[in-house]
Every structure is written in structure tokens, then in C-alpha cells.
């Protein structure tokens, strides 16, 4: 399992992301947990047919807007 942590500054707030690569019967995915303030928000990301990592809903709407940046972070770290 690949694990890594990254930080992103969004609207003058630092968000802390934890990425965990998981393999299961459906294939490969990343389980992502983001700390925003004192709250934690988990969601999954899976690779699409074009090789991009996409957020699997349900996920916070503000996280959906970061999808491309999160995909870039995953590609940088694997």
C-alpha cells in the first residue's frame, strides 16, 4: 500500500491530505482523508479510462473543485 501526505493552500486555508493506495476486487483506488480546520472528510479517488484520478462521490463539493490538483498530487507521488 502506498501512503503519502500533502498540503494545499486553498482560499488562505491550509488543507492537510492523507492518501492511501488500496487494491481490492474492483481494482485500484486511493482512500483520501482531508483535514479542514478541525473536521475530517474522507472520500475515494479512482483512475478513469483516460488515466486521470477522479473523485468518487459522495465527497464535499469544495473537494470536487480540487479534483485536478489532487490527481496531479497522486501522479507526482506514485
N, C-alpha and C positions, 0 to 999 in steps of 0.2 A: 504494500500500500504506500503510495506517495503522499506525503503530507508537507504542507508549507503554509506560511503566514505572510500576508501582505497588508499594507495600509494604503488607503486612498483618501485624499482630501477632497471633500465634496461640500460646496457651499460653506466654506470656512469651518467645516467639521471633519475631524479625522475618524474614518471608519476602519475598524480592525476586522480583517477577513481571515478565516481559517479554512483551508482547502484540504479535503481528504479524498484521495482517489480510491474508488471501490469497484471491484469486479463482481458481478452477480450473473444470474441466469439471463438477464436482459442485455448484458454487455457491460460496458464501462461507463462510469459516471463519476462526478465529483459531488460530494456532500459538502456544502458551503455553509458556514455559520458566520454571520456578521454581527459585530457588536457596535451598536449605535447608541451612544450615551450609556445608560445602564441596562439597556434591553438587548436581547439576543434574538436574531432572526435566522432560522435555518431554511435552506432550500437546496434543490439538486440542480446540477447542470449536466447535460448530455450533449455529445457531439452529433451534429446533423450530417446529412449526406454530403454537404459541401466542406466538411471538416471544421466547421465553426462550433464553438461551445455555446449552447443555448440554455437559458434558464427554464426549468420545468415548473409550471405553476402548480400549486399556489406559491406565490412569492410576493413580497411587498412591491407596490408599484414603483417606489423610488429605486428599488434594486433592478427592476426591469430596464430602467433608463441607463443602468451601468453595464448592461449585458456585454457590449462590445469590449469595454475596458476589462471586464472580468475574464472574458475569453482570451484577450491578449495576455493577461497575467498567467493564466493556466498554460498557454503555449510557451511563454517565457520560462516557466518552471518545470516543464516536463521534457 
